[in-house]
Amino acid sequence: MELVVGRVAKSHGVRGELVVEIRTDEPDVRFAPGSKLRGRLARSKEVRDFTVESAREHSGRLLVFLAGVGDRDSAAALRGTLFFVNSEDLPPGDDPDEYYDHELEGLTVQLADATVVGTVSEVLHSAAGELLSVKAADDGREILIPFVNAIVPTVSLADRLIVIDPPEGLLDPE
């Protein structure tokens, strides 16, 4: 499975530098000089290989130089490109309370009394933290559940199950 680790937001300067929105917990590893990246160009199925020449943090994003991208026009042509890695190439996590997004997607969400709430359709990353986007079992609506220990005390990948303890009103349709 492909996991997105960054997206080209725009070019920066005239020498071909790219502004990359980070979508990984390990940008220093994924975008280290010499790292190989796979990139899917925006509005295309074309996939290209890239080599990182340098990267530096700037205002919550990365400024990245890629081999072969040496001017503003070449950089601008990459706008919207998604950089990804293959999930099989990732090492297993060493923290039992950390999960890759793809590990959570598809898990059943239920209350402590075993009432099924729905299924995780996506993990959303916001400035306020991670949210589980859950497709409700009863009517298919989207329920956003903050992915914090107080609300999500149990995640079992082996059982493909997430148990939640939602505050009053979180699951109400209004």
Disulfide bonds with the S-S distance in Angstrom:
none
